[in-house]
Every structure is written in C-alpha cells, then in structure tokens.
Amino acid sequence: MKLWLDFEPCKKCARYIADLTDEEFLFADDITRNEMSSKFLRHLTYNHPEVIHSISKEVKIQQIRPEFDLYK
C-alpha cells in the first residue's frame, strides 16, 4: 500500500527517513529492516496524530470504493 502524506516531519522523523533510505539499510537483512521500520511507524503513531488521522481517513475512503486495493 502506498500513501502520499503531506506533513511536517520532525528532526527524529528526518533521521529515520535518512536511515531508511540509506544504501546500507536497503541491503540489510529482513530482521534489521523490520525493526527499523517498526520504530519509525511507532514514532509516527505516538508523535504525529495528523498522520494517523490521514491514514484512517484514506482507509475509510478505500473501503467505500468497489475497487478496494488495500491488501494487494
């Protein structure tokens, strides 16, 4: 699933994004990648409620559409 979110990332978000897009991370093992992704998602969940509200709103919109593709 891809969502385009328009929000102001904090310094910690910027650090996570930099780490997640680093070449070393891209070629890391699955466990490392999952841990770092989980940390970033946890940070978004607890520190950026506007992101969670946007995701919830988009999921509700997609559930109404007949071509629901959230799990594809």
C-alpha positions, 0 to 999 in steps of 0.5 A: 500500500502506498500513501502520499502524506503531506506533513511536517516531519520532525528532526527524529522523523528526518533521521529515520527517513535518512536511515531508511533510505540509506544504501546500507539499510536497503541491503540489510537483512529482513530482521534489521529492516523490520525493526527499523521500520517498526520504530519509525511507524511507532514514532509516527503513531505516538508523535504525529496524530495528523498522520494517523488521522490521514491514514484512517481517513484514506482507509475509510475512503478505500473501503467505500470504493468497489475497487478496494486495493488495500491488501494487494 
